[in-house]
């Protein structure tokens, strides 16, 4: 459904998810750990419709504001969406919708940090680093019935 997936961990926490055509960093070590097995298991359960929340230690690298946005994204429940403006309001500045969009774009752990659940104020699908087709498929998996 989503193509190639690479999950990275450092010091026992998930730090990155690469989807589709994202390049794997040349310095990446290839291997399998208990945490990576668990992350793939939970992702498989999510993609098969059996899981609605993830229970993984996450450590996304970013600025303090980006991390604040990503924390707000984690609060968007499965099967629901929020607008960029709504997420901006949750971070303390309702006028920062563009900054939320930039933070979404820089989310290093897509799906586990559900940036796909953020849509335009008019309900349309906009902006997703992994492509709008994947965003639509993830939202439809969660029961979204938007018009986009």
C-alpha positions in Angstrom: 0.0 0.0 0.0 2.8 2.5 0.8 5.8 1.1 -1.0 9.3 0.8 0.5 9.6 1.7 4.2 12.9 2.3 6.1 12.7 2.9 9.9 15.7 4.3 11.8 16.4 4.2 15.5 19.0 5.7 17.7 19.5 4.8 21.4 16.3 2.9 21.6 14.0 5.5 20.0 12.6 5.8 16.5 14.2 8.8 14.8 13.2 8.5 11.2 10.8 6.9 8.7 11.7 7.0 5.1 8.8 6.2 2.6 8.9 5.4 -1.1 11.6 7.2 -2.9 13.3 8.8 0.1 17.0 8.1 -0.1 18.5 5.9 2.6 21.4 7.9 4.2 24.8 6.3 3.1 25.9 6.2 6.7 22.9 4.1 7.8 23.7 0.7 9.3 21.4 -2.1 8.2 20.1 -4.4 10.8 17.2 -5.5 12.8 16.6 -4.7 16.5 13.7 -5.5 18.8 12.5 -1.9 18.5 12.6 -2.0 14.7 10.8 -5.3 14.6 8.1 -3.8 16.9 7.9 -0.6 14.8 7.3 -2.7 11.6 4.8 -4.9 13.4 2.8 -1.9 14.6 3.0 -0.3 11.1 1.7 -3.6 9.5 -1.1 -3.7 12.0 -2.0 0.0 11.3 -1.9 -0.6 7.5 -4.2 -3.7 7.9 -6.7 -1.7 9.9 -6.0 -3.5 13.2 -4.2 -0.6 15.0 -5.3 2.9 15.7 -2.5 4.2 17.9 1.2 3.6 18.1 3.1 2.8 21.2 6.7 3.5 20.3 9.4 5.7 21.7 9.9 8.5 19.3 12.8 11.0 19.1 12.3 13.3 16.1 15.2 15.8 15.6 14.0 19.3 14.9 13.7 22.8 16.3 11.8 23.5 19.5 8.8 24.8 17.4 8.9 21.8 15.1 8.8 19.5 18.0 5.9 21.4 19.5 4.0 21.0 16.2 4.8 17.3 16.1 3.5 16.9 19.7 0.2 18.6 18.6 0.0 16.2 15.6 0.2 13.2 18.0 -3.0 14.5 19.6 -5.0 14.3 16.4 -7.0 11.0 16.8 -7.2 8.2 14.3 -9.9 8.9 11.8 -10.0 12.6 12.3 -8.3 15.6 10.7 -7.3 19.1 11.7 -6.5 22.1 9.6 -3.1 23.8 9.7 -4.8 26.7 11.5 -6.2 24.4 14.1 -2.8 22.9 14.8 -1.3 26.4 14.9 -3.8 27.4 17.5 -2.8 24.3 19.6 0.8 25.5 19.5 -0.2 28.9 20.8 -0.4 31.0 17.6 -3.4 30.6 15.4 -1.7 32.8 12.7 1.2 30.4 12.3 -0.5 28.0 9.8 2.4 28.4 7.4 4.9 27.6 10.1 2.8 24.5 10.9 3.0 23.5 7.2 6.8 23.8 7.2 7.1 21.8 10.4 4.8 19.1 8.8 7.0 19.1 5.8 10.0 18.4 8.0 8.4 15.7 10.0 11.1 12.9 10.1 8.7 10.2 11.4 5.6 10.3 9.1 2.7 8.0 9.9 3.9 7.4 13.5 3.6 11.2 13.9 0.5 11.6 11.8 1.2 14.7 9.6 -1.1 13.1 7.0 -4.1 14.1 9.3 -3.5 17.8 8.6 -5.6 19.2 5.8 -6.5 22.6 4.4 -9.1 24.8 6.1 -11.5 24.1 3.3 -11.2 20.4 3.8 -9.0 19.8 0.8 -5.9 17.7 0.8 -2.8 19.9 0.6 0.8 19.4 1.1 2.3 16.0 2.0 6.0 15.3 1.5 5.2 11.7 0.5 2.7 12.7 -2.1 -1.0 13.5 -1.9 -1.9 10.0 -3.2 -0.4 8.4 -0.2 -2.0 11.0 2.1 -5.4 10.2 0.6 -4.8 6.4 1.0 -3.8 6.8 4.7 -6.8 9.0 5.5 -9.1 6.6 3.7 -7.6 3.7 5.6 -8.7 5.7 8.7 -12.2 6.2 7.4 -11.9 9.7 6.0 -14.5 10.5 3.4 -13.3 13.9 2.2 -14.1 15.6 -1.0 -10.6 16.0 -2.3 
